Every structure is written in structure tokens, then in C-alpha cells.
């Protein structure tokens, strides 16, 4: 890549925008995963206890 080309501003802006989008997506995924784990822990804490253990399936 030549830094003296007339379109270098467009190329660098495109790389910068792509990097921002990737960082934003990564942060959104991490935030969603933490939120999901929190909700699962809450649901597991409120779950009713089973009266009988579940049947175990024997492999054939």
C-alpha cells in the first residue's frame, strides 16, 4: 500500500471504520454473554427442586 496515493484517506478511513465495527460487535457479544449468564444463574436459583431424579438413558 502506497501512502502517497490520492485515495489513501479513503482506505485508512475504511480500515478505521471496520476496526470500530469489529470492536463494537465484540463488546456486544461479551455484554450479551454476561447478561445471559446472569439470567441463567437467576433462573437456576429460582427453579423448583425435582421430587424424583430424572431417569438416566442407558446406551445401547
PyMOL Python script that loads the backbone (N, CA, C, O; Angstrom):
from pymol import cmd

cmd.read_pdbstr("""\
ATOM      1  N   UNK A   1       0.843  -1.160   0.000  1.00  0.00           N
ATOM      2  CA  UNK A   1       0.000   0.000   0.000  1.00  0.00           C
ATOM      3  C   UNK A   1       0.901   1.241   0.000  1.00  0.00           C
ATOM      4  O   UNK A   1       1.804   1.380   0.824  1.00  0.00           O
ATOM      5  N   UNK A   2       0.631   2.104  -0.922  1.00  0.00           N
ATOM      6  CA  UNK A   2       1.410   3.322  -1.035  1.00  0.00           C
ATOM      7  C   UNK A   2       0.716   4.453  -0.276  1.00  0.00           C
ATOM      8  O   UNK A   2      -0.453   4.751  -0.521  1.00  0.00           O
ATOM      9  N   UNK A   3       1.445   5.074   0.640  1.00  0.00           N
ATOM     10  CA  UNK A   3       0.854   6.159   1.413  1.00  0.00           C
ATOM     11  C   UNK A   3       0.842   7.486   0.663  1.00  0.00           C
ATOM     12  O   UNK A   3       0.398   8.501   1.200  1.00  0.00           O
ATOM     13  N   UNK A   4       1.327   7.481  -0.571  1.00  0.00           N
ATOM     14  CA  UNK A   4       1.307   8.704  -1.372  1.00  0.00           C
ATOM     15  C   UNK A   4       0.176   8.691  -2.393  1.00  0.00           C
ATOM     16  O   UNK A   4       0.018   9.645  -3.154  1.00  0.00           O
ATOM     17  N   UNK A   5      -0.610   7.618  -2.414  1.00  0.00           N
ATOM     18  CA  UNK A   5      -1.714   7.524  -3.368  1.00  0.00           C
ATOM     19  C   UNK A   5      -2.801   8.533  -2.990  1.00  0.00           C
ATOM     20  O   UNK A   5      -2.979   8.843  -1.812  1.00  0.00           O
ATOM     21  N   UNK A   6      -3.528   9.045  -3.990  1.00  0.00           N
ATOM     22  CA  UNK A   6      -4.545  10.066  -3.692  1.00  0.00           C
ATOM     23  C   UNK A   6      -5.742   9.522  -2.897  1.00  0.00           C
ATOM     24  O   UNK A   6      -6.476  10.303  -2.291  1.00  0.00           O
ATOM     25  N   UNK A   7      -5.946   8.229  -2.891  1.00  0.00           N
ATOM     26  CA  UNK A   7      -7.101   7.646  -2.205  1.00  0.00           C
ATOM     27  C   UNK A   7      -6.750   7.068  -0.832  1.00  0.00           C
ATOM     28  O   UNK A   7      -7.548   6.325  -0.259  1.00  0.00           O
ATOM     29  N   UNK A   8      -5.580   7.393  -0.299  1.00  0.00           N
ATOM     30  CA  UNK A   8      -5.140   6.816   0.964  1.00  0.00           C
ATOM     31  C   UNK A   8      -6.060   7.206   2.124  1.00  0.00           C
ATOM     32  O   UNK A   8      -6.239   6.424   3.058  1.00  0.00           O
ATOM     33  N   UNK A   9      -6.635   8.391   2.074  1.00  0.00           N
ATOM     34  CA  UNK A   9      -7.562   8.819   3.121  1.00  0.00           C
ATOM     35  C   UNK A   9      -8.786   7.916   3.186  1.00  0.00           C
ATOM     36  O   UNK A   9      -9.252   7.548   4.265  1.00  0.00           O
ATOM     37  N   UNK A  10      -9.297   7.569   2.008  1.00  0.00           N
ATOM     38  CA  UNK A  10     -10.452   6.671   1.955  1.00  0.00           C
ATOM     39  C   UNK A  10     -10.090   5.292   2.496  1.00  0.00           C
ATOM     40  O   UNK A  10     -10.871   4.694   3.236  1.00  0.00           O
ATOM     41  N   UNK A  11      -8.933   4.791   2.141  1.00  0.00           N
ATOM     42  CA  UNK A  11      -8.506   3.462   2.585  1.00  0.00           C
ATOM     43  C   UNK A  11      -8.331   3.444   4.106  1.00  0.00           C
ATOM     44  O   UNK A  11      -8.819   2.532   4.772  1.00  0.00           O
ATOM     45  N   UNK A  12      -7.646   4.432   4.654  1.00  0.00           N
ATOM     46  CA  UNK A  12      -7.436   4.477   6.102  1.00  0.00           C
ATOM     47  C   UNK A  12      -8.752   4.670   6.853  1.00  0.00           C
ATOM     48  O   UNK A  12      -8.955   4.076   7.912  1.00  0.00           O
ATOM     49  N   UNK A  13      -9.639   5.490   6.313  1.00  0.00           N
ATOM     50  CA  UNK A  13     -10.953   5.671   6.942  1.00  0.00           C
ATOM     51  C   UNK A  13     -11.740   4.367   6.927  1.00  0.00           C
ATOM     52  O   UNK A  13     -12.426   4.046   7.898  1.00  0.00           O
ATOM     53  N   UNK A  14     -11.650   3.626   5.851  1.00  0.00           N
ATOM     54  CA  UNK A  14     -12.346   2.341   5.759  1.00  0.00           C
ATOM     55  C   UNK A  14     -11.793   1.346   6.771  1.00  0.00           C
ATOM     56  O   UNK A  14     -12.551   0.633   7.428  1.00  0.00           O
ATOM     57  N   UNK A  15     -10.457   1.301   6.894  1.00  0.00           N
ATOM     58  CA  UNK A  15      -9.852   0.411   7.895  1.00  0.00           C
ATOM     59  C   UNK A  15     -10.274   0.826   9.308  1.00  0.00           C
ATOM     60  O   UNK A  15     -10.585  -0.027  10.140  1.00  0.00           O
ATOM     61  N   UNK A  16     -10.283   2.105   9.572  1.00  0.00           N
ATOM     62  CA  UNK A  16     -10.675   2.589  10.888  1.00  0.00           C
ATOM     63  C   UNK A  16     -12.124   2.258  11.213  1.00  0.00           C
ATOM     64  O   UNK A  16     -12.434   1.811  12.318  1.00  0.00           O
ATOM     65  N   UNK A  17     -13.004   2.479  10.253  1.00  0.00           N
ATOM     66  CA  UNK A  17     -14.413   2.172  10.458  1.00  0.00           C
ATOM     67  C   UNK A  17     -14.619   0.673  10.664  1.00  0.00           C
ATOM     68  O   UNK A  17     -15.415   0.267  11.511  1.00  0.00           O
ATOM     69  N   UNK A  18     -13.915  -0.143   9.903  1.00  0.00           N
ATOM     70  CA  UNK A  18     -14.012  -1.595  10.066  1.00  0.00           C
ATOM     71  C   UNK A  18     -13.532  -2.019  11.444  1.00  0.00           C
ATOM     72  O   UNK A  18     -14.144  -2.882  12.072  1.00  0.00           O
ATOM     73  N   UNK A  19     -12.460  -1.433  11.917  1.00  0.00           N
ATOM     74  CA  UNK A  19     -11.947  -1.758  13.249  1.00  0.00           C
ATOM     75  C   UNK A  19     -12.954  -1.367  14.324  1.00  0.00           C
ATOM     76  O   UNK A  19     -13.162  -2.119  15.276  1.00  0.00           O
ATOM     77  N   UNK A  20     -13.583  -0.199  14.186  1.00  0.00           N
ATOM     78  CA  UNK A  20     -14.590   0.220  15.163  1.00  0.00           C
ATOM     79  C   UNK A  20     -15.795  -0.718  15.178  1.00  0.00           C
ATOM     80  O   UNK A  20     -16.322  -1.038  16.243  1.00  0.00           O
ATOM     81  N   UNK A  21     -16.226  -1.152  14.013  1.00  0.00           N
ATOM     82  CA  UNK A  21     -17.360  -2.074  13.928  1.00  0.00           C
ATOM     83  C   UNK A  21     -17.008  -3.406  14.586  1.00  0.00           C
ATOM     84  O   UNK A  21     -17.819  -3.964  15.325  1.00  0.00           O
ATOM     85  N   UNK A  22     -15.818  -3.913  14.327  1.00  0.00           N
ATOM     86  CA  UNK A  22     -15.407  -5.182  14.933  1.00  0.00           C
ATOM     87  C   UNK A  22     -15.304  -5.086  16.454  1.00  0.00           C
ATOM     88  O   UNK A  22     -15.719  -6.001  17.165  1.00  0.00           O
ATOM     89  N   UNK A  23     -14.755  -3.985  16.949  1.00  0.00           N
ATOM     90  CA  UNK A  23     -14.671  -3.790  18.397  1.00  0.00           C
ATOM     91  C   UNK A  23     -16.075  -3.684  18.991  1.00  0.00           C
ATOM     92  O   UNK A  23     -16.345  -4.255  20.048  1.00  0.00           O
ATOM     93  N   UNK A  24     -16.958  -2.967  18.325  1.00  0.00           N
ATOM     94  CA  UNK A  24     -18.331  -2.839  18.797  1.00  0.00           C
ATOM     95  C   UNK A  24     -19.059  -4.176  18.837  1.00  0.00           C
ATOM     96  O   UNK A  24     -19.768  -4.469  19.799  1.00  0.00           O
ATOM     97  N   UNK A  25     -18.888  -4.979  17.807  1.00  0.00           N
ATOM     98  CA  UNK A  25     -19.514  -6.305  17.783  1.00  0.00           C
ATOM     99  C   UNK A  25     -18.958  -7.200  18.881  1.00  0.00           C
ATOM    100  O   UNK A  25     -19.704  -7.939  19.523  1.00  0.00           O
ATOM    101  N   UNK A  26     -17.666  -7.133  19.092  1.00  0.00           N
ATOM    102  CA  UNK A  26     -17.046  -7.938  20.150  1.00  0.00           C
ATOM    103  C   UNK A  26     -17.587  -7.538  21.517  1.00  0.00           C
ATOM    104  O   UNK A  26     -17.915  -8.400  22.332  1.00  0.00           O
ATOM    105  N   UNK A  27     -17.681  -6.244  21.771  1.00  0.00           N
ATOM    106  CA  UNK A  27     -18.223  -5.774  23.048  1.00  0.00           C
ATOM    107  C   UNK A  27     -19.681  -6.180  23.217  1.00  0.00           C
ATOM    108  O   UNK A  27     -20.096  -6.544  24.317  1.00  0.00           O
ATOM    109  N   UNK A  28     -20.463  -6.122  22.140  1.00  0.00           N
ATOM    110  CA  UNK A  28     -21.872  -6.524  22.212  1.00  0.00           C
ATOM    111  C   UNK A  28     -21.997  -8.008  22.538  1.00  0.00           C
ATOM    112  O   UNK A  28     -22.873  -8.396  23.312  1.00  0.00           O
ATOM    113  N   UNK A  29     -21.143  -8.835  21.965  1.00  0.00           N
ATOM    114  CA  UNK A  29     -21.178 -10.271  22.234  1.00  0.00           C
ATOM    115  C   UNK A  29     -20.812 -10.551  23.684  1.00  0.00           C
ATOM    116  O   UNK A  29     -21.465 -11.361  24.341  1.00  0.00           O
ATOM    117  N   UNK A  30     -19.778  -9.895  24.187  1.00  0.00           N
ATOM    118  CA  UNK A  30     -19.358 -10.091  25.582  1.00  0.00           C
ATOM    119  C   UNK A  30     -20.463  -9.633  26.521  1.00  0.00           C
ATOM    120  O   UNK A  30     -20.767 -10.319  27.497  1.00  0.00           O
ATOM    121  N   UNK A  31     -21.064  -8.493  26.245  1.00  0.00           N
ATOM    122  CA  UNK A  31     -22.148  -7.974  27.083  1.00  0.00           C
ATOM    123  C   UNK A  31     -23.337  -8.930  27.077  1.00  0.00           C
ATOM    124  O   UNK A  31     -23.918  -9.203  28.128  1.00  0.00           O
ATOM    125  N   UNK A  32     -23.701  -9.439  25.906  1.00  0.00           N
ATOM    126  CA  UNK A  32     -24.828 -10.367  25.797  1.00  0.00           C
ATOM    127  C   UNK A  32     -24.537 -11.669  26.542  1.00  0.00           C
ATOM    128  O   UNK A  32     -25.428 -12.213  27.195  1.00  0.00           O
ATOM    129  N   UNK A  33     -23.317 -12.173  26.456  1.00  0.00           N
ATOM    130  CA  UNK A  33     -22.955 -13.413  27.145  1.00  0.00           C
ATOM    131  C   UNK A  33     -23.044 -13.224  28.659  1.00  0.00           C
ATOM    132  O   UNK A  33     -23.554 -14.099  29.358  1.00  0.00           O
ATOM    133  N   UNK A  34     -22.562 -12.113  29.164  1.00  0.00           N
ATOM    134  CA  UNK A  34     -22.640 -11.844  30.606  1.00  0.00           C
ATOM    135  C   UNK A  34     -24.090 -11.719  31.055  1.00  0.00           C
ATOM    136  O   UNK A  34     -24.466 -12.221  32.114  1.00  0.00           O
ATOM    137  N   UNK A  35     -24.894 -11.052  30.249  1.00  0.00           N
ATOM    138  CA  UNK A  35     -26.309 -10.896  30.576  1.00  0.00           C
ATOM    139  C   UNK A  35     -27.010 -12.256  30.600  1.00  0.00           C
ATOM    140  O   UNK A  35     -27.818 -12.524  31.489  1.00  0.00           O
ATOM    141  N   UNK A  36     -26.706 -13.098  29.640  1.00  0.00           N
ATOM    142  CA  UNK A  36     -27.301 -14.423  29.576  1.00  0.00           C
ATOM    143  C   UNK A  36     -26.886 -15.269  30.764  1.00  0.00           C
ATOM    144  O   UNK A  36     -27.716 -15.967  31.346  1.00  0.00           O
ATOM    145  N   UNK A  37     -25.618 -15.220  31.130  1.00  0.00           N
ATOM    146  CA  UNK A  37     -25.147 -15.995  32.279  1.00  0.00           C
ATOM    147  C   UNK A  37     -25.830 -15.519  33.570  1.00  0.00           C
ATOM    148  O   UNK A  37     -26.190 -16.335  34.419  1.00  0.00           O
ATOM    149  N   UNK A  38     -26.004 -14.221  33.713  1.00  0.00           N
ATOM    150  CA  UNK A  38     -26.681 -13.684  34.889  1.00  0.00           C
ATOM    151  C   UNK A  38     -28.125 -14.173  34.947  1.00  0.00           C
ATOM    152  O   UNK A  38     -28.611 -14.570  36.006  1.00  0.00           O
ATOM    153  N   UNK A  39     -28.803 -14.141  33.809  1.00  0.00           N
ATOM    154  CA  UNK A  39     -30.195 -14.595  33.769  1.00  0.00           C
ATOM    155  C   UNK A  39     -30.295 -16.091  34.051  1.00  0.00           C
ATOM    156  O   UNK A  39     -31.213 -16.524  34.749  1.00  0.00           O
ATOM    157  N   UNK A  40     -29.372 -16.884  33.524  1.00  0.00           N
ATOM    158  CA  UNK A  40     -29.391 -18.317  33.782  1.00  0.00           C
ATOM    159  C   UNK A  40     -29.166 -18.621  35.256  1.00  0.00           C
ATOM    160  O   UNK A  40     -29.848 -19.475  35.824  1.00  0.00           O
ATOM    161  N   UNK A  41     -28.219 -17.935  35.880  1.00  0.00           N
ATOM    162  CA  UNK A  41     -27.976 -18.144  37.304  1.00  0.00           C
ATOM    163  C   UNK A  41     -29.212 -17.775  38.126  1.00  0.00           C
ATOM    164  O   UNK A  41     -29.548 -18.461  39.092  1.00  0.00           O
ATOM    165  N   UNK A  42     -29.879 -16.701  37.743  1.00  0.00           N
ATOM    166  CA  UNK A  42     -31.094 -16.293  38.434  1.00  0.00           C
ATOM    167  C   UNK A  42     -32.186 -17.353  38.275  1.00  0.00           C
ATOM    168  O   UNK A  42     -32.851 -17.703  39.251  1.00  0.00           O
ATOM    169  N   UNK A  43     -32.376 -17.858  37.074  1.00  0.00           N
ATOM    170  CA  UNK A  43     -33.387 -18.884  36.838  1.00  0.00           C
ATOM    171  C   UNK A  43     -33.063 -20.175  37.579  1.00  0.00           C
ATOM    172  O   UNK A  43     -33.961 -20.816  38.124  1.00  0.00           O
ATOM    173  N   UNK A  44     -31.797 -20.560  37.606  1.00  0.00           N
ATOM    174  CA  UNK A  44     -31.411 -21.761  38.329  1.00  0.00           C
ATOM    175  C   UNK A  44     -31.637 -21.586  39.825  1.00  0.00           C
ATOM    176  O   UNK A  44     -31.992 -22.546  40.508  1.00  0.00           O
ATOM    177  N   UNK A  45     -31.443 -20.407  40.332  1.00  0.00           N
ATOM    178  CA  UNK A  45     -31.656 -20.147  41.741  1.00  0.00           C
ATOM    179  C   UNK A  45     -33.129 -20.201  42.123  1.00  0.00           C
ATOM    180  O   UNK A  45     -33.465 -20.567  43.249  1.00  0.00           O
ATOM    181  N   UNK A  46     -34.011 -19.839  41.192  1.00  0.00           N
ATOM    182  CA  UNK A  46     -35.444 -19.842  41.471  1.00  0.00           C
ATOM    183  C   UNK A  46     -36.127 -21.143  41.072  1.00  0.00           C
ATOM    184  O   UNK A  46     -37.321 -21.305  41.324  1.00  0.00           O
ATOM    185  N   UNK A  47     -35.420 -22.052  40.471  1.00  0.00           N
ATOM    186  CA  UNK A  47     -36.032 -23.287  39.967  1.00  0.00           C
ATOM    187  C   UNK A  47     -36.520 -24.157  41.121  1.00  0.00           C
ATOM    188  O   UNK A  47     -35.901 -24.226  42.183  1.00  0.00           O
ATOM    189  N   UNK A  48     -37.645 -24.817  40.876  1.00  0.00           N
ATOM    190  CA  UNK A  48     -38.181 -25.743  41.874  1.00  0.00           C
ATOM    191  C   UNK A  48     -37.336 -27.002  41.870  1.00  0.00           C
ATOM    192  O   UNK A  48     -36.841 -27.436  40.830  1.00  0.00           O
ATOM    193  N   UNK A  49     -37.179 -27.579  43.045  1.00  0.00           N
ATOM    194  CA  UNK A  49     -36.399 -28.811  43.148  1.00  0.00           C
ATOM    195  C   UNK A  49     -37.248 -29.975  42.661  1.00  0.00           C
ATOM    196  O   UNK A  49     -38.458 -30.009  42.884  1.00  0.00           O
ATOM    197  N   UNK A  50     -36.611 -30.922  41.999  1.00  0.00           N
ATOM    198  CA  UNK A  50     -37.332 -32.096  41.496  1.00  0.00           C
ATOM    199  C   UNK A  50     -37.638 -33.053  42.630  1.00  0.00           C
ATOM    200  O   UNK A  50     -36.876 -33.170  43.590  1.00  0.00           O
ATOM    201  N   UNK A  51     -38.765 -33.736  42.506  1.00  0.00           N
ATOM    202  CA  UNK A  51     -39.126 -34.723  43.510  1.00  0.00           C
ATOM    203  C   UNK A  51     -38.370 -36.017  43.289  1.00  0.00           C
ATOM    204  O   UNK A  51     -37.910 -36.651  44.238  1.00  0.00           O
ATOM    205  N   UNK A  52     -38.246 -36.405  42.021  1.00  0.00           N
ATOM    206  CA  UNK A  52     -37.518 -37.641  41.688  1.00  0.00           C
ATOM    207  C   UNK A  52     -36.382 -37.264  40.736  1.00  0.00           C
ATOM    208  O   UNK A  52     -36.517 -36.350  39.922  1.00  0.00           O
ATOM    209  N   UNK A  53     -35.289 -37.964  40.848  1.00  0.00           N
ATOM    210  CA  UNK A  53     -34.242 -37.698  39.868  1.00  0.00           C
ATOM    211  C   UNK A  53     -34.685 -38.175  38.484  1.00  0.00           C
ATOM    212  O   UNK A  53     -35.461 -39.122  38.357  1.00  0.00           O
ATOM    213  N   UNK A  54     -34.190 -37.518  37.480  1.00  0.00           N
ATOM    214  CA  UNK A  54     -34.545 -37.886  36.110  1.00  0.00           C
ATOM    215  C   UNK A  54     -33.981 -39.260  35.788  1.00  0.00           C
ATOM    216  O   UNK A  54     -32.930 -39.657  36.291  1.00  0.00           O
ATOM    217  N   UNK A  55     -34.713 -39.980  34.931  1.00  0.00           N
ATOM    218  CA  UNK A  55     -34.225 -41.306  34.503  1.00  0.00           C
ATOM    219  C   UNK A  55     -33.010 -41.129  33.629  1.00  0.00           C
ATOM    220  O   UNK A  55     -32.936 -40.220  32.802  1.00  0.00           O
ATOM    221  N   UNK A  56     -32.071 -42.007  33.828  1.00  0.00           N
ATOM    222  CA  UNK A  56     -30.873 -41.972  33.001  1.00  0.00           C
ATOM    223  C   UNK A  56     -31.060 -42.938  31.843  1.00  0.00           C
ATOM    224  O   UNK A  56     -31.496 -44.073  32.034  1.00  0.00           O
ATOM    225  N   UNK A  57     -30.736 -42.490  30.671  1.00  0.00           N
ATOM    226  CA  UNK A  57     -30.866 -43.324  29.478  1.00  0.00           C
ATOM    227  C   UNK A  57     -29.602 -44.164  29.346  1.00  0.00           C
ATOM    228  O   UNK A  57     -28.483 -43.649  29.364  1.00  0.00           O
ATOM    229  N   UNK A  58     -29.811 -45.467  29.215  1.00  0.00           N
ATOM    230  CA  UNK A  58     -28.666 -46.359  29.061  1.00  0.00           C
ATOM    231  C   UNK A  58     -28.312 -46.469  27.582  1.00  0.00           C
ATOM    232  O   UNK A  58     -29.199 -46.645  26.747  1.00  0.00           O
ATOM    233  N   UNK A  59     -27.039 -46.367  27.250  1.00  0.00           N
ATOM    234  CA  UNK A  59     -26.635 -46.515  25.852  1.00  0.00           C
ATOM    235  C   UNK A  59     -26.828 -47.972  25.407  1.00  0.00           C
ATOM    236  O   UNK A  59     -26.629 -48.907  26.182  1.00  0.00           O
ATOM    237  N   UNK A  60     -27.207 -48.130  24.181  1.00  0.00           N
ATOM    238  CA  UNK A  60     -27.448 -49.485  23.656  1.00  0.00           C
ATOM    239  C   UNK A  60     -26.247 -50.040  22.968  1.00  0.00           C
ATOM    240  O   UNK A  60     -26.284 -51.166  22.472  1.00  0.00           O
TER     241      UNK A  60
END
""", "prot")
cmd.dss("prot")
cmd.show_as("cartoon", "prot")
cmd.util.cbc("prot")
cmd.orient("prot")
